[in-house]
């Protein structure tokens, strides 16, 4: 992890910041139960925000052309992810559905899941996350179209503020034929179990 001026932040600095937050919250970082908390939190941050150290484009670099001319929709549903809201640093828990229309080459399906994780494991807003996933697939694979739908619950809304539980947010990005052809878009939304209207905001 680095600061805005690109000077690396040390483990010691990260742990000191956690101790400051513990004191600010009203607790004593030196008490037994919290002694190892700064180290644990720093380690957790390395995991939660490992997306800053990964290259989504690299995951899509290796493709396969021996697909017997297959050019129909490829869809990977229910890609579970965990992210964090960049406004409150609260968890975002959700799933992504990703589809594309190949133009002569396909990518291993695990790479689509890795692309989702690479962007999710950064501070995010859901709209940006959705657009980033679709954009990098379009840029690298150059398919005839890309569709991404993300459904997620935001803990910044359920555990603070309005305290509304059971609420999920749905966002979508449609590129190429998915944007231009309502039938193609509708087929994808049917595959992933999302209505093409009815209050989802998807068209």
N, C-alpha and C positions, 0 to 999 in steps of 0.2 A: 504494500500500500504506500502511496506517495501523497505528499501535500500538493497544494496548488502550484507551488514554485518548483515542483519536480524533485525536491529534496526528499530522499527516502525517509519514511517514518520508522523509527526503530521499534522493536518489541517493547522496550522499556517505556518509550513515550506513549505507546498505545495503552499499556497497562496503567500508566499514571493517569491517563485521561479517564479510564474506567473508574479508578479510585476517586477522582474528582466528582464524577457523576454519582457515585455511591454516597459521598459526603453531601452533595447537593440535595439528594433525595431524602437525607435525614438519617442515614445509617452510618455505622463506624466500620470503615474498610479494614481496620485492624482486628476486629473480632473474629473468633475462630471460624465461624461459618462463611465469612467473606474473604478470608486470607488468600485463597487460591482463585477467587472469582475473576480478578483482572486477567490472569493467565488464560483461564477457560474462555472468557469473552473474546480475547484477542485471537485465540485459536478458532473459535466459532466464526469470527469475522473472516478469517482466511478461507473458510469453507463457503460461507454464505455469499461472499463477494469474489469468488474465484473467477467469475466471468471477465473481470478486468485483465486477467492474465491468459485468456484463451482467445483464439482467432476463429470466429465463426466462418469466415471465408475459407480457411484451411480445411474445415470439415467437409466442405462441398467440392474440394478440388479434384478428388478421385471419382470419376464417373464411369459408367458402363454403357457401351454402345451395342453389345450383342443381345438385343432384346426382341429379335424377330419382328422388328418394325412396330412394336407396341407404342401406341400414341394416345391411349385413353387415359383417363384420370388416375393419378396415384394419390391416395389419401392415407394419412396416418392420423388416427383419432386418439383422443384422450391422453395426450402427452402431459403427465402431471408435472407441475413445477412449483417452486417456492421462490418468491422474490421479496423485495422490500421497497416500500413507498419512499420516494425521494423527498417527500415533504415532512413525514413524521418518523421515518425509519421503522415503520411498523410492517409486519409481514403481509404479503399478498400471496394467497394460496389459491391455485387454480389449475386449469388444464387448457391445453391448446390443441386445435385441430388444424392440420396443415395439408394442403393439396396442391398439386401442380399438374399441368398438361405437358408431357415430355415433347421435346423437339429433337428427337434422335438419340438422346442419352438420358440415363437415370442415375440416381445416387442411392447408395445404401440407405435403408430406412432408418438405421440407428443414427445416421448423420443428421437427419432432420430433428430427431430428439435432442441431439447434442447442440444443434444450433439454437433451439429453444432455451436450453439450459445456459448456454453461453451469454445470451442477452438477459435472461431472467436473473442470473446471479450477479446483478449490478443494481444500483439504486435506479428505480424505474417509476414511470407512470404507465398505466396499461396501454394507453393509446400509442405511445412511442414504442413499447415492446412489440405490439402487434405489427406496426409498420416496419420495424427493424427486421423482424423475422421474414416477412414477405419480401422486403427490399433486397436482402442479401441473396435469397434464393433466386429472385429474378435476375439479379446482377451476375451471379456466377453461372447458373445453369442455363440462362437464356431460354426458358420454356415458353410455350404459347400463352401461358397464364399461371398465376399463383393466387391461391386463396388461403387466408389465415383467419380463424375465429378463435378468440380467447375469452374464456369465462373464468371469473375469479371473484373471491371474497376478499375484501380489504379490511384488515384489522384496525386501520386508522379510523374506520367508520363504525366498526362493531364494538371496539373496546374503549373508545373515547368519543368525544364530540356528541353526535346524535345517538350513539349506542343502538344502532339498528342491526339486529342479528337476522340471519337468514336471507340477506340481500346479496345478490351477485351482480356483477357488471359484465356486460357482453360487448366486445368490440370486434370489428372486422376490417380487413384490408383485402380488396379484390383488385387484381391486376390482369391486364391482357383480356383473354376471352372470358374470364370469370366476371370482369366488369362489364364487358360489351355484350355478352350473350346471357339473357335472363334464364334460359333453359340450362345452360352449363352451371350457372351460379346456383340455380334451384336444385340441380342434381347433387352438387357438393353439399349444400346445406341439408339436404335429405340424408345423405350419407352420414353426416356428423350429428344428426338429430336436432338441428336448430331450424326453427320455422323461418321462412323467408319474409315474414311480416309479423303481425300480431304482437307488436310492442317491443320487439327485439332491436329495432332500429336498423335491421339488415335489409338491404334492397338489392 
